[in-house]
Each structure stands twice: as C-alpha cells, then as structure tokens.
Amino acid sequence: MVERGNPLGVTGYDELAGYPVGTEIAGFADNLLREVNAEQVAGGFASMQIQSFNTFAEAFAALAAGQVRGVFGPDATAAWYAEQGAFDVGAAGLNPGLPSAFGFDGASGEVLSEAVAQVLRDMVADGTYHDMLGAYGATPIELWDDYTGDIAVYYTPPS
C-alpha cells in the first residue's frame, strides 16, 4: 500500500529503497521485508527504513499520517484499503503464496481444524474460494510453491 496517487511510482520493492516502510511486527511479512531489504542492500540499493508496528492497522495509520511511504502486507488487505479510497496499491502479487494460518487450541482444536480445512476444500471445489480471493487480488492456493494439492492441517496438541 502506498499514498493516494502513488507519488513514488511504486511497482515493486526497488522504489521503496531509502524510504520508511511499515509492516506488522514479528510476523511473516516483517521477516520477508527484512530479507528483501538485505538482498537489495547487498545489490547496492539504499536500505529501506523498516518500521514495525504492533498491528497492520497501526502501520496504515502511520501511512495516513505520512510517517511511512508504504506498508508491506497481504494483497487482500491492500485491496480492501484501496477500495475504501484511503490508499493505493503500489504493487501486488510480489510474493504469491504467503503462508496463512488458523490457530485452534483446547480439547476441540483438532476437530475444529479438520472441519475448517474441509470447508476450505469444499470452497475450492465449488468455486467460492476463487471468487472470494479474486475479489481482492489474492493468490489462489494452487499457485503456491508449497501447495501439495490439499489443504494441510498441522496439529500439535500441548504436551
């Protein structure tokens, strides 16, 4: 996400070199942004001034206040904010297949996780999943590098 009108002409990571960029702290987006930044710096680009916030909402507030020039986060979130008219999508689809997860705990955690996975499988089969992702420009699971052809469930009960 970038400021309205995309004044930096952002189409990828390169245009954000040397600028303050926001993201949500300690998550996948934060880690990936730091990896991309390290690669860019090694390639001779100026370092992004990465500012991590407790939530994406705080990162977007910083963008609205002019404290950062872009926010690195999920494509679907960016599309929703763009629909609201506050910001523009500078670049999308840069990292298809970013992992997503649901977390369930307690005695019903395993049963609930399997039920949610089955609903997602059904949504893929009937097209609902693709309709929803397409509405927000999100990458469908079939294009993820790690997709094996089924919705995976990883359940590790507490010891």
N, C-alpha and C positions, 0 to 999 in steps of 0.2 A: 504494500500500500504506500502511496505517495500523496503529497499535497495535491489538492484540486488543480487540474491543468497540467500536472506532471512537469513542473518547471525545469527539472534536471534532465528530462528526456530519458527516464529510466526504462530500460528494456531488459536488464539483467543485473548481475552483481557489479559489473565493472563501473557503471555510472555512480555507484554509491561509495566508491573508494575515496577516502579522505573526509567523508561526511558522517555525522551522527546518525546511527541506525538503531531502532528499538526492536526488542523482542521480549518474549516471556522468559523469565529466568529459569535456568537449570533443566529445561526440557529439551526435546529433540531439536526444535527449531534453534534454540540458543547454541547447542553444540554444533549443529550443522553450519550455522552462520559463522561461528568461530573457525571451523575447519576451512570453509570457503575463504574467509578473510586471510588465514595463514597461507593458503595457496596463492592468493592474489599478491600478498606482500612478498612472498618468495619469487613471484613473477615480475616484481618491480612496481607494483601499484602501491599507492598510499594506503595505510591501514584505515579500515572503517572505524569509526569511533562507536563501538558497540555499547549500547546502554540497555541493560537487562532490567525488566520491571517485574513486579510480583505477578501481574496478570497481563493478558493481551489488552484488556480494557484500559489499563494504565498506560501501556505503550501507545495506544491510539489517542489517548488524552494528550500525551506528550507530542504526538504528531500534530494534533489540532492546535496545540499551544506554540508550535514552531520549535520545540526543543530537539526534535529529531527530524530528519528529512525523508525517512521511510521507516516502515515497520515490516519486519520479516516474520511471516506467519503462514497459516494454512490458506490455500487458494479459496476454499469455500468461505472462510471468514472474510477474506478480502472482497470477494464478490458481494457478500451481504452488505458490507460497509459501503461499497461503491454504489449499490442500489439505493442506499439511504441518502446518497448525494454528498457526503462529507469529504470523501477522499476519492482518488482514482487508483485503479490497478496499474502499477508500473510494469510489472512483469508477472506472468503466471505460467505454471507448468514447468518451472525450472527444476523441480525435484519430484517427479511423479512417484507415487507410492510411498510417501512418508508414512511411517507406521502410525496406526491408530489403535486405541485400546479401550476396552471397557473393563472396569475393575469390580469384582464381586467378592464378598467376604462372608464369613459366617457359615452356619450349617447348610444354608441353601445355595451357597456360592457356586458349587459345581453344577447343580441342576439349573440354576438361573443362567450360567454362562452357556451351557449347551442349548438352552431354549432361545437365547438371543442369537447364537450362531445359526440355529435353524431358521429363525425368522429372516436373518440376512441372506441365507441360502435361498429361501423362498422368494425374497425380493429380487435377487439376481435372476432367478428363473422366470419370474413373471414380468420383468422389466421395470418394476417400481424403483429398484436400486439405481438403475441407469438414468431414469427420469429425474430422480432427486439429485444425483451427482451432476448431471448435465445442466441442471438449472443454475448451479453455482460454479461451473467450470472445474469441478474436482475430478481428479484422475480415477477412472474405474479400476477396481482391484485387478482385473485381468491384465492390466498393463504394468503392474508392479513386478519388479525383478524377482522378488521372493515368493510370488504367488504360486502355489502348487496345484491350483485347481479346486481348492476347497477352503472354506473359512476355517482357520485354525483356532483351536481352543487350547490355552495353556493354563492349567490349574494346578497350583501347588498349595495344598492345604497347610495351615500352620502346624508346626511340629509341637 
